[in-house]
Amino acid sequence: MMREISTFSLLFFLSLRIIFLSEICMAQNTTILVNVGVVLDMDTLVGKMSLSCISMALSDFYASHSYYKTRLILNTRDSKRDVVAAAAAALDLIKTVEAQAILGPETSTQTKFVADLGDKAQVPIITFSATSPSLSPSQNQYLFQATQNDSSQVKAICSLIQSFGWREAVPIYVDNEHGYEIIPYLTDALQEIDTRIPYRSVISTSATDDQIVIELQKLMTMQTRVFIVHMLPPLGSRLFAKAKDYGMMREGYVWIITNGMTNLLGELDFTDFESMQGVLGVKTYVPRTKTLSDFNIRWKTKFQQENPTILDAQLNIFGLWAYDATTALAMAIEKVGTTNFRFHKGSVSGNSTDLENFGISQTGPKLRHALLNTSFRGLSGNYSLTRGELQSSTFQIINMIGSGGREIGYWTPHGLAQDLQVANYIMYNTSRVNLKPIIWPGESIKFPKGWEVSPNGKRLKIGVPVKNGFDEFVKVTTDSTTNTSTFTGYCIDVFKAVVEALPYSISYDFVPFMKLDGEMAGSYDDLVYQVYIKNFDAVVGDITIIANRSFYVDFTLPYTESGVSMIVPIKDNKSKSAWVFLKPLTWDLWVTTGCFFIFIGFIVWVLEHRINEDFRGPPLYQIGMVFWFSFSTMVFANREKVMSNLARFVVIIWVFVVLILTSSYTASLTSMLTVEQLQPTVTDVNELIKKGENVGYLEGSFVLGLLKKLNFDESKLKVYKSPQECDEAFSKGTTKGGIAAAFDEMPYIKVLLSKYCSKYTMVQPMYKTNGFGFGFPKGSPLVADISRAILNVFETEKMDKIEKAWFEQKACPDSSTTVSSNSLSLDSFWGLFLIAGTTSIVALIIFLVTFLHEHKHILMRSSSENSIWKGIILVARKFDKKDLSSHTFRKSELRERKDFDGADTMDAVGASPLSNFPRSPLSFSYHTEGNSISLEGHGTPSPE
């Protein structure tokens, strides 16, 4: 019985074996195995991690896609941290294994060599850890950079710098391709936000601790306190350890690390984190998902089993990219289909090398196209290899606190934000308020200003000019006993007030720029140059901001008025001539006025001659009347009555014109005789040059160069040191070796005029300059802060107090208004003359038309007799006669008649018996013009 059971069991297991083998055979007949290569540094943590993630990716992928007809077969090679070994491994995979794609290599240097082999064999090279910007999928068509390019993070770094307003930053990077290939991109990005790179610190991968210390000591001597570190954790951890030892991790320092370190924080230990407290970092953003969390647990178990000697390994972004790159390759292989994955080998000569006799993949172009069009949601986020590069646009901003990095915000193409959910819906913003609170080095919560005034704790040496004039601006008094100097003046007080307005303190000492004999050690340009050669840390004084000086220093905003102008003596222009009364009007206005007086007199005579006895008489009398009537209107003394309405209209207009003329004449003459008679002796620069006059300028001033550009003869240029010397030179004049004019800057001119405002004035032209400013070394961060402080001081009463303390508040006439009254010209009155002339001509035309119409029968009769000239003479004679039909002559005739009749009536009444009776109430008298006209009613009957 037992034998039968054993026989049955044996037959059963044999049948199962046959069924299982048959299924395997069927599976092998339907599944296509595709060889792919893996080239990694197997002795590095990233290499081991990547290999485990690649194998897990294939297991997970085919477990969820068991229906796929293709299966990737991994062929692993060790590149041994060597470029040649990586190239040899890739060549072996292409030639021997006929790998359809290669995952890796690990470093950028290795990838550059392998990428060329991939292009030649049309085999895709998919690197997930080579981040160099020099790797270009556009140049190597079969290269796929399934990782973030190092240059993609520079905008995030610059946004962080811009948010805190730091104006300088020093990059510290490793001396290899990983380090220096990012620098051009970082430099360009910093320039866009107006941030300078005053120095670049390069540290070798093989640098000793002493060499690192030497480099850190260089950085400590600089003003800049913002450092951007781009290197891998092994070297970076050593750098920060030494920085902490030498006090560079204290308050005031800013350290920013790139994702070269932040993505590999798992390689650091507790001691390394202690040295990096307060450091900011830019890290590749990975979305937190349950899938990622579950994978991390599974990976740790698998990795610990495969690498029991490596304790507490942390999964990083390179492992995730390896997982996603493998998944993308498996998807792309499936898209290509079940075609024959073969290599085409051409004819090979007998003396060809291994680099020439490998074949070309037949499926390479299709696989490349499939990889470019593969996109999915992977462990690292959205995965897409558009244009051959991983498309990623989000970075995480972290703050190193404790034993890790604390998230303080994110960077996206829209700027900085605390929350990614709203980051894509806001305008571009780099404000630091969009970040969570930061703990800075030294456990400070106040953000550093990014630089130190004196890195070594030394006091700033401020150069001050030494001069013998215009002490109101700068005055240096040296005690010969103690050899100490005292500095006073407007410029000194302004600088002190500005420094007090800064949000931080500055220690400084004023140093006189002088020789042993007490004289100034050079020109103002020489003083500015001392800052450039680092003899002074800054210069303060009456130093004008001009172009050639800006090549050597950076100036603050100006704190005085700007411009260069000309000062000349003023003369009393009050005329003592007997003919001064003619000066208020120009000759053309005098002539025009006289002609119009005669013209208006003539017009009035024409209009009044026939109806007004005052305009009749002998010819000489009438000519005299024309002149008398018109000129008497000037003083409104005419007593002749005007009878014609046309003449009255003309006279009214003319009287208005005369009123304006006389008022203007009176005002101008009064001004000439009493009010404003100070006038500059010279108003034109060209006049000075043409006459060969001497001109003066302040000693040491840049105005000398300006005068030379204006073509002044150098022998005509005289120097003065003080307002007193300038006044003395003016009093001598050119003939005695003095000057006729002086050119100076506005601040000096104001001082000079405040002392001698009754003797000199400022005239145009004005040559533009930028005023006085404080000079600092090129790129000094103090310039921006001092400029802002100047604006703040100007907005307070402190500036007014300083000006009142140093400059006389003397009441002087404004030089811009000190000019004499000019004569009145015809241009100001031609409108009035036009009105008066037009009205007069219109009145004349109306009169002539009316007169000729009334006497047209005379002209018609003369025309019929063919004697037009005779008709004109008759009309002229008619014009010369009285117009007896005029109401003036009718009134006069009636008055004469009544006077005559009244005399006869009185005679009759005297003899009448009725003369004792009262007059009839119906009778009344009409009085006009002093004459009486009696009109009788029909009351008492006439004695006649």
Secondary structure, DSSP 8 states (H G I E B T S, - for coil): -HHHHHHHHHHHHHHHHHHHHHHHHHHHHH-EEEEEEEEE-TTSHHHHHHHHHHHHHHHHHHHH-TT-SEEEEEEEEE-TT-HHHHHHHHHHIIIII--S-EE--SSHHHHHHHHHHHHHHT--EEESS---TT--TTTSTTEEE-S--GGGGHHHHHHHHHHTT--B-EEEEESSHHHHTSHHHHHHHHHHTT-B----EEE-TT--HHHHHHHHHHHHTSSB-EEEEES-HHHHHHHHHHHHHTTTTSTT-EEEE-HHHHTTGGG--HHHHHHTTT-EEEEE-----HHHHHHHHHHHHHHHHH-TTS-S----HHHHHHHHHHHHHHHHHHHH-S----EE-----TT--TTTS--EESSHHHHHHHHHT-EEEETTEEEE-GGGB-----EEEEEEETTEEEEEEEEETTEEES-HHHHTTS--B--GGGS----BTTTB-S---SB-S-TTS--EEEEEE--SS-TTT-EEEEETTTTEEEEESHHHHHHHHHHHTSSS---EEEEEEB-TTSSBSS-HHHHHHHHHTTS-SEE-SS-B--TGGGGTEEE----S---EEEEEEEEE-----TTGGGTTB-HHHHHHHHHHHHHHHHHHHHHHTTT-GGG-SSHHHHHHHHHHHHHHTTTT--------HHHHHHHHHHHHHHHHHHHHHHHHHHHHHHS--EEES---HHHHHHHT--EEEETT-THHHHHHHTT--GGGEEEESSHHHHHHHHHH-GGGT--SEEEEEHHHHHHHHHHSTTTEEEEEEEE----B--EEETT-THHHHHHHHHHHHHTSTHHHHHHHHHS-------GGG------B-GGGTHHHHHHHHHHHHHHHHHHHHHHHHHTHHHHHHHHHTT-HHHHHHHHHHHHHS--TTSHHHHHHHHHHHHHHHHHHHHHHHHH-GGGGS---TT-EEEEETTEEEEE--SSS----
